[in-house]
Amino acid sequence: MAPKNTIGLDKTPMESIAAASINHDDDNVLEDDLNDHDTLLDKSNGTSSENSILPTKSSAPGKPTPPQHSIAYRADIDGLRTVAVVPVLLFHAYPAAFPGGFVGVDIFFVISGYLISSILFREMALHKFTYANFYIRRVRRIFPTLVLVLAATSYLGCLYLLVPKLKALAATMLAGTLFGANLQLVSLERGYWDDDMKENPLLHLWSLGVEEQFYFLWPCLSAVLVKLAPRRAQLTLVVVLALSFGFNIAFLNYHGSNKYAFYFPLSRFWQMGVGSFLAYIHHAKLTSPTPSSTGLAAALSTAGLVFILVAFVALDETSAFPGFWALLPTLGAALLISAGPHTPFNAHVLSAAPVVFVGKISYALYLWHWPLLVFAKLRFPNPDFRPSYMTPYAMLLASFVLSLASYTFVETPLRRNKSKAVLPSLVAAMTILSLLAAAMYATPESFSITQHQIDQLKASLATDVPLPATTISLIGDVPTNATAPDMPNSSRPPMLEAASYLKIMAAIDDWNPDPGYVAAPEGSPFLANANTRVLNLGQPNVVLAIGDSHLDFVRPRFVKLLQDTGDATAFPTMVFKPRHSHPILTCSDSLSEDLEVIHAVKPKVVFVSFFWYIYLFPGGTDADPLHNPPPCCNSEFERCGYQSPKDVVELVRVFQEQMSKITALGIKVFVATVNVFDTGFAPKNMVNGDKVGELKPVSRAAFREKNAFLIDLVEAAITGANATIVDYSDNTCWGDVCQVVDQRGQPLTSDTNHFRPAFARDYLSIVDQVAWAALQP
């Protein structure tokens, strides 16, 4: 047997290289943190063994010659971790100020691929690799802090989240314990940037899922690579990287979203693969880990830094990301690693003690910061009411303290503890959390403490608000001015009860307009979609309602009307065909189908209700051109720069034409106008911790004046088409005053603009005329 520090003649080139790179005394070192790259340091003597390595006769032509030094620990790579994690923290805390910080995750992917692949290649070449040991080290590295964070997050979730959000948390937590959070998130209808996704305290586990899925497959490919000639191995790696990058490009805007490109593992593997490719060429001595030319090294380091800085500055949530843009942080990280540790930036900035220190706790920082930021925002959603100890910078400071504590007292001791009890204890803890998450998902109402308190409150409240009765027995005798004294109005004084924290919390996500409705039967002429619902099926008089989620929220009112009538034959069939995020405008691909259904069914009445404001919110000026075709906007509070005022005028003009064609058929048409809404209506903006904040009413006149351009266009189009205007604010505003809570102190809406089912049932009498019009000759 050859001595430890020499290369035996019977070894393959890759085995010889590995032997030169690692001392047998490293066995214990490799039991340490697989992602903490001080495992790359030859700890037997703290120095390289370059003087003992000589070319051997086994080095065939075209094969790599043995390296002249071992791969030593590089403080600058720990510093690069800091470059990755700090922008992520700042982006999550202050997204408007640091819009491109999310690319720090891409840098992590490259670092991870480089460090872990370096160890894999050496172990495999020395025949020391086993899958069991590999995953044992992964468990020791990942589980300790992750168990702590999952336990703390589940506790806070049970304490503060209502059933819908707690169930969403449980789903991600369950997937996270199985390292599949990214797959669970990609299965949802929403993308990474959607507001409700940003309220998931475990959203950030998607990246951990991508990494572990990569390392489930990568050792298999690595085992093949170390047996191939370097040229063939490189070609194999390039093909794998190209395929993954191709998935990344192909999934951009797939089904109208970038979520597949963002979350799907195959579209992200290339980023860890870039680090792995770099590890391979360093290990196979196809290039030196430290460039021989200081000028070249400086150029690589500078280019890498520029790439990363450009990504931080140029990218934001509107960018087509990952896509080609992901090349910037990915190649930037690879270039900085390739530059070696001795360039000015790598040696004096990345290797500085404070920078390296933050890099060493970056994993814990990444896990702790997001749940703390999310719960602080959920508890104090209105920044005007948020105390200083719940501000983003305070949460980042708390994250740092928790990360330091967990790294020092939990993560490091458990990872380096040689006791056989550590591994089963960690696995048992994760299994318990997995079972807990499954139970929380199955019965979230059993775990939500706030929900339990709200349910107790609901039981103590009257089932119906005492409101004046609405005359519904006489066709044509329904007032259309809901501010009349005998009509329901949530803002009519006096207020009967005050708002409370639990009443407000009960309104958040209060959205279930389905009771009383059935799905459209197969073979019906309604061309039903997944959201189609029917009330009182089988009657000769039909009301066909089309729109988006603003159509859904009125449905409970018609259930009440049917119940009050007491005779199904004296009430029409109501068919609701909402298409969420699809307006009844030519910029929507659903308009033609809706018109087709109208002509096929020939209903007595057509009712149109959608959120005008979100689709027609131009950011351009009057000088901007009319686009062909004019686009829809899709923003609630930010103007769309790609939509001009001329686009809005054209979209509304064509809408009037379409409605005119319907009324020309003798069909009565009712259209909901732009409804009064404001951020003050959102229940989450009404609370200050567990206290009720200031509830400011909204001025109806001020709202109409502010949005006069759109309101005037829409209402002129409705009347111009011989249709009837339906204004929900007739039921929500008393004169000019639109209160954000009703007479019993309960919020009108579940967010800024969607009425709650109970509110619609009791108050929205303005839509009664739609049903009764269908019974008229």
N, C-alpha and C positions, 0 to 999 in steps of 0.2 A: 504494500500500500504506500502510496506517495505521501510524503510529509504534508502537513496541513497547509503550509504556505507555498507549496509548489504545485505545479500542474502535472498530473499523471499522463503518461503517453497513451494510456488506454481510454482517455476521456474524449468525447466528441468536442468539437469547437465550442458549442454552447455550454457544455459542462465545464470546460476549461475556463471560459469567461466567468461563469458563475463562481467557480472555485476561487478565482482571483478577486472576486468582488465581495466575498463573504467568508468570514472565519467560522469554523465549526463551533466556536464558543458563542456564536450568535443565536444558538438554539433558544436560549432563554429570552433573548431580545425579541425574537419573533413571536413570543407569546404576548408581547405588549401590544400597545395600540396600533392596529393595522393602518389607521388613518393618521396616526401621529408619526410623522416621518423621521423621528429620531431613531426609528428602527433601522434606518439605512446606515447608521453610523457603526462602524466596526468598534464595538465597545470593549473588545478584548484588550486593546492597548491604546484606544483613542486615536490611533494614527492610521494612515493608509499603509498598504503592504506593497507599494509599487516596486520596491527594490528587489522583491523576490519573484517577480513575474517576468518570465522570458518567453519568447516565441517557442513553440514546440513543433516537433515533426508531424504531429497530427493535424496541423493547420494546413488544410488542402488549399490549392489555388482557388481563389474566389471566395474562400471562407474568411471570416473576420479573424484578425489576430487578437490575441488576448489584450485586455486593457492594461494600461500602465498605472492604474490607481483604482482604489475602491471608491464607491459612491458614498461620500461623506454626508453627514447631516448638514442641511442648508437652512440657516436661520431666515434667509430671504423668502423661502417658500412659506414659512409660517407668517412672515410679514405680508406675503401676497394674500393669505387668508384674511388678513385685516382689510386689505384693499377690497376684498369680496364682501365681507360681512357688514362693514360700516355703511356703505351706500345702501344696502338692503334695509338696514335699520332706519336710516334717515328717510328713505323712500316711504316706508310703512308709516313712519311718524309724521312726516311732512311731505305728502306726495306732490303738492303743488310746487314746493321749493326744490325738490330733488326727483323730478319725474322719471329720470333714467336709471335710478338706483337699483331697479329690479334685475339688471343684468349682472349684478354681483353673484347671483346663483349660477350663471353660466361660467364664471371664473372658478367657482367651487367645483363644478363638474370636471374641468380640465385638471385642476390640482389633484382631485381624487383619482382620476384615471391614471395620472402620471405616477403618483406615489404607490398606489396599490399594485399597479401593473409592474412596477420595478421589483417589488417583492415577489410577485407571482412568477415572473420570468426566472428569477434566480432560484427560487425553491424548486420549480419544475425542472430546470436544467440539472439540478443536483439530486433529483428524484426524492426531494424532501417534502413535496407538496402532498397534502391530503385535503379532500373537501371538508372532512370533519373539522380539522384544525382551522381551516380557513374560516368556516362559519362560526366556530367557537370564538375566534378572535373578533369576528364581526359583532357577535352578541355581547362580548365583554366591552367592546368599544361603544356600541350604540345604545344598549338597553338601559344602563344606569340612569342617565339624565332623562332619557325619553320616558321611562317609567315615572319619574318624579313629575315631569311636565304633564303627562296624561292624567295622573292622579289628581294633580292640582286643578287642571282644566275641567275635569269631570265634576269635581266638587263645586267649583265656581259656577259651572253650567247648571247644576241642580239647584243652586242657591238663587240664581238670578234669571235664568232663561225660561221663557214660556215654552209650551209643548212643541210648536213648530220648529223653533230654533234649537231646542234641546234634541229633538229627533234628528235634525240635520247634523248637529254636533256628534251625536252618537254614531250616525252612519259613517262619518269621516273618521271618528276615533276607532271604530271597529275595523275599518279598512286600514287605518294607520298601524294598528297592532299587527296586521298581516302584511305591512309594507305595500299596500295597494291603494293608498289615498288618491294617487293621481288617476287611477282607473275608476275609482268611485266618483271623482269629480268630473271626469270626462263623460260619465254616463248621465250627468244632469243636463238640463236644457240650457243652463247659463254658463257663461265663460268666466275666466279669472277676474275680469275687470268689472263685472256686474256688482251693483251695490250690495245686494243681499249675500253674495259670495264673500264680500269683504267683511261680513259680520260673522263668518265662521271662524271660531278661535283656533281651529286646527287646519285651516286652509294651507298653511305653509308646509304641511307634511307631504305635499305632492312631490317635492324635490327629493325627499328621503326615499319615497317609493320608487322614483325613477332610478336613483342610484342603486338600490338594492336589487331591483329587477335586472339592471345591467350586470351586477356581480353574481347574479344567479346564472347568467349565461356566459359571462366573460371567461371564467376559468376554463371552460370547455374549449373555447377558441384558443386561449393561451396555450393549452396543452398541445394543440396542433401546431401553433406557430413556432414553438421552441424546437420542433422536430424538422422544420422546413429550412431549406437554404435561405439566407437572408433576403435575396432578391424575390424569391417566391413568397416569403412571409410578408414582405413589404407590399407586394401586389395584392395579397389576400386582405391585408389591412386596408389598403386604399379602396378596394371593392366594397368592403363592409362599411367604411365611412361614407362612400358615395351613395350606397343604398339608403343608409340612415338619413343622410342629408337630403336625398330625394324625397323620402317620406315627409321630412320637414317642409319642403317646398310644396309638395302635393297637397298637404293638409291645410295650407294657408287658405282661409276663407272657405273651408269645406263646410257645406251646409250653412253658409253665412256666418261662420264663426272661426276664430283661430284657436279654439280650445283644444282641438285634436293635435295641432302642431305644438301647442304649449304643454299639454299634459301627457300625450301618448308616448310611451317609452321609446318606440322605434324612431320617432322623430327627434329624440334627444340623445340617443346613444352615441351619435357621432361626436358630441362634445366631450364625453368621457373618452371616446375612441381617439380623439386628437391627443389627449394626454397620454394615452396608452401607446400610441404610435411613437410619440417622443420618447417614452420609456424604452420601447423596443430598440430604437436606433441607438440610444445611449448604451443599452445593455449589450447589444450586438457589436458595439464599438464601430458602428457605421459613421458616427460622428461623436465628438467628445462632449461630455456634459459641460465642459468649460471651453468655449472657443479659444483657439490658440492665439488669435489676433485680438488685442484689446480694443482696437477700432471696431472690428466686427461685433464684438460683445456689446460695446456701447451702442452701436447702431441697432442691434436687436432689442436691447433694453429700451431705448428711446422709442423705437417703432411700437413695441408692445404697450408702453405707457400711453402713447398718443392714441392708439386704437381704443384702449379702455376709456380714456378721457372723452374721446369723441362719442363713444357709446353712451356714457353717462349724460353728456350734454345734449346730444341730438335726438335721443329716443324718448318716447313716452308711450302712454297706453294706446294712442292712436296709430302707432307704428305697426307695420305688418311684421310682427315678431312671433316666433323666432325668425324664420325665413333667412334671407341673405344678411339681414341686419345682425343676426347672431354671430356672424363671422367676426365682427369687431371685438367683442369681449373674449370670444373663444381663441382666436388667433393672438390677440393681445396677451392673454395669459400664457399661451404656449411660447410666445417670443420672449417674455420675461423669464420664463423658466430656462429656455434655451440659452439665454445670455450668460448664465452662470452667476455665481455669487459675488464676483469681484468688480462689477461695473459700479460707477458712482451711485446710481440710484439704488441698485440692489444691495450694495454694501453699506451705504450710509443712511438710507431711508428705510428700505424693507427690512434690513437687519438691525435696525435700532431696537434697543431693549423694550421700550414701551410698545412698539409696533408688533414685535414678536410675541409679547405677552398677550396682547389682545387676540392675535391669531391663534394662540394655544387654547383660548377659551371660546373661540368663534362658534364651535358646534353648540355649546350650551347657550351662548348669546342668541343664536339663530332660533333655538327651540323656545326659549323663555320670552323673547320680546313680543312676538305676535299675539299670544293669548292675553298678555297684560294690556297691550294697546287696544285690543278688541273689547275686552270687558270694561275698561275705563270709558270707552266711547259708548258702549251700551248702557252703562250706568248713568253717564252724563252726556247724552247725545248732543245737547245744545252747548257749543263751546262757550257761549256767554255765561252759562251757569256753572261751568266746570271749575271746581276748586283747584288750586295750584298743585296739590298733591296727586291730582288725577290728570294732569296735562301730559302730552306726549313725552316731553323731556324728562318728566318725573318717572314715567314708565320705563324709559330707556335706562335711567339711573338704577331703578329697581331691578331691571333685567341684568345689568352689570353686576350688581351685588349678588343676586341669585345665581348667576352664572359662575362667579368666582367661588361662591360657597359650594355649589354642586360639583364643580370641577375639582376643588381641593379636598372636600370631605366625602364625596360619593364616587364620582366618576374615576378619578385616578386611583384611590385605594382599591376599589373593586376590580378595576382592570388589571392591576398588578398583583392582586391577592391570588396566591397559588392554591388556595383551599378548593377542594373538589365540590364544596357546597355552594360556591359562588354561582356557577353556571345553572344548576337546577333551580336555585333561588330566583335568579333573574328570569328564567323561562317561566317559572310558576307565577311570578308577579305579573309578567306580561299576559299570561293566560287568564289570570283573574281580571285584569283590566279589559281583556277582550270579551269575557263573559259579561262583565258589567256593562260594556258598551252595547252588547246584544240585548241585554235586558232593558237598558234605557231606550233603545230603538223600538223594541216591541211594545213597551208600555211607558212612554215618556211622561204621561200624566201621573204615574206613580212616583216619579223622581223629582218633578218640578215643584219646588217649595212655593214659589211665587204663583204658579198656576193653581195650586191647592188653595192658597189664600184668595185668589180671584174667584174660584168656583164657590167658595163659601160666601163671598160678597154677592155673586149673582143669585145665589139661592135666597138671599135676604132681600133682594130687590123685587119689585112688582114685575110680573111677566109682561105687562104692557104699560106704556106711559099713558097717563090719563089725558087723552086728547079729544077735542070736539069730534063728534061723529061726522063722517063724510057721506053725503047723499049719493047713493049709487043705483037707486032703483029706477030712476027715470032717465031714459036715453036722451042725450042732448041737454040734460040739465046739470052737467058737471061744470062748475066754474073753472075757467082757465087761469084766473088770477088768484094764485094761492096765497096772496097776502090779504085776502078777504078775511073778515073776522072769524068765519066759520071753517076755515081751512087750516090744516096742520102747518105749523111754522116753528122751526127749532129755535129761532131767535126772538120769538115773541116774549116780551116780559110778562110776568116776573119769572126769574129763575127759581125753580122749585127746590132744587138741591144743589149743593156745591160739588165741584169736581174733587176727586181724591186720587191718590197715587194708584190704588188698585183699580179704580174705574178706568184710569188712563192706560195702565198696563194691559187691562183686558181688551183694549181696542187695538193694540198692536198685533198685526197679522190676523185680525178678525175677518176672515174671508171664507164664507161657505154659502154661496147662493144657490146650491143645488137642491135642498129639500123641497119636495113637491114636484120635481121635474123628472122626466125619464129621457133616456137616449132615443134618438130617432130610430124607428124600426127599419130593418133591412128592406131595401126595395122601395123606400119612400121617395117621393119626387124632390126631396129637400137637398139632395146631394150632401148628405150629412158629413161633417168632419168630426174629429175627436171631441170637439167642444160643443157640438150641437145638442141642445136640450129642448124638450117639448113639454108643454103644460096643457092638460085637458085635451088629449089626443082624440081625434075622431069627429070633431064638430065641423059643420059645413062652412062656418065663417072662420077664416084664418088670418092671423096677424103674423107677418114675417119680419123678424127683427134682425138687423145686421149691424156689425160694428166690431169693436175690440173689447177690452176688459171694462170699458165704461158702459157697455151694453149689459155685461154680466151683473153689475151691481144693482140694477133696477129690478131684477127678476123677483126678489122676495115680495115686492109690492103687488105683483100680479097674483101670487099665491094667496096673499091676504084678500084680494078682491074676489077671487074664486071662492074662498072659504066663506066670506061674508055674503056672497050671493046665494050660496047654498043650493044651487041648481046648475049642474054642469052643462045642461042644454041651453042655459041662458048666459053662457059665457063662451067666447071664441077659443079656438085652438091657438096657442101661442107657440111659435117656433122661433127659437133663438139660435142664430148662427154666428157667434163671435169668432173672430180670428185675432188672437192676441198679437199686438204690434203690427197689425195690418189695417190701415185706414181704408175707408170707402172712397178712394181716390185713384186716379190713373197711375200713380206711382206705386201702386200695390198690385201684385200679380193675382190677387183674389177677387178683384172687382168684376172681371168678366164672368166668373162663375156665379157670383151673387146675382148679377143681372140675368144670367141664364135661368137661375132658379125662380126669380120673380116672374119671368115670362112663362115658365113652365107651370108654376103653381097658381098664378093669378090670384094672389091673396086680396082680401078686402082692404087691408091696411099694410103699409110698410113703415117700420119704425127704424130710424138710423140714429145710432149713438156711438160716438168715438171721441177720443181725446184729441181734438183739433190742435191744441197748442203744441203737442209733442212732435207733430208731423209738419207743421207750418210755422217755423220759427226762423226766418231768414237772417243770416248774418251779413249778407251782402248789402250793397247800397242800390239806390234807384238807377245808378249808372251801370250796374252789372247786367249782363245779357240774360236773355231767356234761354235756358238750356233745353236741349232736345234729346231725350224727353226730360221734363222738369223733375227733379228728384224730391223724394220725401226726406224730411229731417227725421232725426230719431234722438232728440235731446230734450229733456224736461226744463232745464234751467240754463243751458248754454246755447247760444245762437249757432246755427250751422253756417259756416263760411261758404260752403259749397251750394247753398240755396239762396237765390236772389229774390227780391220782392216780386219781380216779374214772374218767377216760377210759381209763387204763391197765388198770384192773380190768375194765372193760367190754370192751375190745379182746381181752384174754386170755380172758375168759369166752366170747365168741363164737368165738374160735379153738378152744377146747376143744369147743364144740358141733360145729364143722365137722369136727374130727378124729374125734369120736365117730361121726358119720355115716359116715365112711370105714371105720373099724374095724368098724362094724355090718354092712358089706357083706362081711366076711371078709377084708378087705385088711389086711396087716400094716403098721403105721405106725411109723416111727422119726423122732424129732425131736431135733435138736441143741439143747442147752440154752445158756444164756448162757456164753460161753467166757471164760476168764481172758485179759485183755489189759491193756496199760499202755503209756504213752509210752516206757517203757524197752525195749520190744520193737522199736521202730522203729530200723532200722540207722543212719539219719541222726543219731540221738541217741547213738550209741555212739562217735562219733569226735570227736577234738579236733584239727582240722586234719588232718594225716596220721598222727596217733597214735590209739591205742585208749584211750578214756576208761574210767571205772569202770563195770563191767557188774554192775548190782545185780539179783539175782533178785527175783521177785515172790512174795509169800506168797499161796498159794491160799486159805487160811482167811481172811486179811484181805480179800481181794477178795470172797469170798462174803459176809462179814459186811457190808462196805460196800454191797453191792448186794443185800442180803437181800430187800428188798421185791420187786424184780423177779424174782430167781431163785426165790424161794418160790412166787410166782404162776405162773411159767412151768412149773416142774417139777410143781406140783400139777395144773396143767391137762393136762400130758402124761400123767401117770399116771391122771388122772381120765378121760381119753379112751381108756384101755386101750392106749396107745402106749408105746414104749420110749424111754427117755432115752439120748441119745448125748452124752457129755461128752468133748470133745477134750482137756481138761486131764488126762484119764487117761493120755494119751500124752506130755504136756508137763510134768507136775509129778510129782516123786518125793516122795511124802508131801506136805509143805506147801511144798516148794521148787520154784518154776517158773523154771528158768534161761532167760535170754534168748538164749543160744546153745546149740547142741547139743554132742554129745560131741567133735565135730571142730572146735569153735570157730567154727561158721558160724551166722549168725542164723537163727532159725526163720521169721521173717516178712519181707515186703518193705516193710511199714509197721508200724503199731501193731497190726494185727489180721488181716492176710491171710497165711496160711501160704504159703511158697514151694513151687513144684512138687516139687523134690527132697525137701524135708522131708515133704510130704504122702505122697509115694511110699514113703519109707523108714520113716516113723514112725506114721502115722495108722491103726494097725491096729484102732482102735475101730470104724471103719466097715466092717470086713470082714463083720461080722454082717449088714449090710444086703444084701449080695450073696447070702450063703449062705441067708438066710431065703427068698429067692425060689425056691430049689431044693427047699425042703421041701414035702411034700404039703400 
